[in-house]
Amino acid sequence: MKRFRTAFFGFRMLTPVLLLFLFTLTGWTTTVIKMDLPALVQESDSVVQGRVEEVYARWDVQLKTIFTYASVRVDDPLKGEPHQSVLIRQLGGKVGAMNMSIAGMPRFVRGEEVIVFLKSNPEGTYHVVGLGQGKYEIVNDFAAMNVSGVGLADRKTGKVVVDTIMSKEPLETFKSQIRRLAR
């Protein structure tokens, strides 16, 4: 009888841990609407091709959170008003010992060439539409996008799938499609 009580007590203690583990697997995934190219263009105020010139993170005292900023020199405006550069602000980053990471948020690296789909913020910065879906890296005359670890919700069915999206298209073809959709 004593062995039964010990085993039962152990099971009772383990149950909350298992539930917490299951909740963590299902409850903490970033979920966004899966967006195709027409949706990305339609939702964007501006689409630009450019080079990332600077990336830095700052602590926002009022909002008590970290934001990362990426300055992109615009080489080719594909939609919206032409700018010499745009400043992208997004949630998360690293300031000192504090690190805040958001699944699916695009990462910018100084010197990389990108095409970004942007929505303007009231304070004059921009954010990337569709999280990582709205950032394409330019490599060897191709525009490539890779998003993983994010829940993607189908706009029609509402079904959410945690999947990896990868896309690679010839750069000039991709830019022509964006310009056509932006008209």
N, C-alpha and C positions, 0 to 999 in steps of 0.2 A: 504494500500500500504506500509506503514511504517513497519507493521508486516512482510510482505513478504520480504522486503529488509533485515530486521534483521535476519530472518530465513535463507535467502540465504547467507548472510555474515557469519553466524555461520557455515553453511555447508561448505563454501569455506575455513574457518579456520580449520575445522575438517578434511577435505580431506587429507592434507599432513600428519597429525598425523596417520590417518588410513593407508595410503600408507607406512609410515615408520614402523608401526606395522606389516603389512603384509610382508614387506621386511625382517624385523627382523626374522619372523617365518621361512621364506624360504631361506634367503640369508646367514645366519650365522651358518648353521649346518656344522659341520665337516663331510666330505664325504671321505670314503675310499673304496677300492675294497673289496668286501666280499671274504674272503679266507677260503677254507676248509683245512683240515690237510695236504694233499699232497702239496698244494700251499704254506702253511706256511713253511714246511720242505724245499721245493725247493728254496724259496726266502732267506732262512737263511744261514749264514755262520757258525753259531754255535747254537746248542740247548743244554741247560743245565738244570739239576735239581739242586737246591741249596737253601740256606737260605739267606734271606736279612739280611746283617750285619749292614749296615749304610745307612741312607737316609739324604741328605742335599741339599739345594738350594744355588745357587750363581748367582750374577749379572755378566754378561759378558760385560765388558767395551767396547770392540771392536764392538760387535754385538748389544749392547744396548738392551739386553733382559735377561730374567731369564732362567736358566737351572736347572733342578733337577737331582741329581746324586744318583744312588742306587748301592751300592757295594753288590755283591752276591757271597758268598762262594760256589764254585762248589762241589757238592757231587757226581754227576753222569753226565759225559759228554755224551750226546746222539748223537751229530753230531759235527764234526769239531775237531780242535786241543784241546787236554785236557789243561785246565787251573786250577790253584788253586782258582782263583776268576776272576770275570768280573766286569767292571765298566760300568753301563748303564747311558747314558746321554740323557735326553729328554727335550723338550721345555716346559716351564712353571714352576710354583712353587711360593713360597712366600719368599720374602726377606724384612725384616722390615715391613713397612706398604704397600709395593707393592705386589699385588697378581695377578698372570697370570694363568688362567685356560684354558685348551684346552679340549673340549669335546672329549671323546673317548680315551684320553691318559690314559694308565694304571697308577694306583697309587701303590706305594710300601710302605710297613710297616715293620719296623725293626722287625726281628724275624719270619716273615712269610716264609713258604716254598713254592717254586714256580718251575714251568717249564717255561722257557722263550725261545722264538724264536728270535734270534739276528742277526743283520747285523752289520759288523764292520764299524767304522768311521775312517777317515784318521788319526786323532790324537790319536788313540789307544783305544777309548771308543767304546761302542756299542749302538745301538738303537733297540727298540722292533719292530719287523716286524708286519705290519698290526695294529698298535696302540694296543688297548686293546685285539684284537683277538690273539695276540702273547704272552699273559701272562695267565698262568693257575695257580691257587692256589691249593695247596695240602692240603686236609682236610679229615681226617679219611680214608686214603688209596684211595682217589678219586682225580682225576685232574678235577678242575672245572673252567670254564671261563664264565664271565658275562660281556657283553658289551651293553650299552644302551645310547640313546640320540645321536646316530651317524647315518649319512646317509650312507647306505651300497649300493654300486653300483655293480650290477650284471655284471661280466666280459663279458658275451656273449651279453646281451641285452642292457646294459648301463642304465637300469632302476634303479633309486635310491629310496630306501625305508628307512625311519627312523624307526628302529625297535630295538628290544632287542634280542641279541643272547645269549643263555645259552647252555652250554654243560657240561656234567658230565660223566666221564668214570672211570672205575677201573684203578688205577694208573699203575699197572704192564702191563695191556693190552694196555693202552695208550703209555707207554714207548716202548713196543714191536712194536707197529705200527710205531712210530717215527723212531726207528732203522731200520726197514724194508724199510721204504721210503727213508732213508738217504743213503742206499747202492747204 
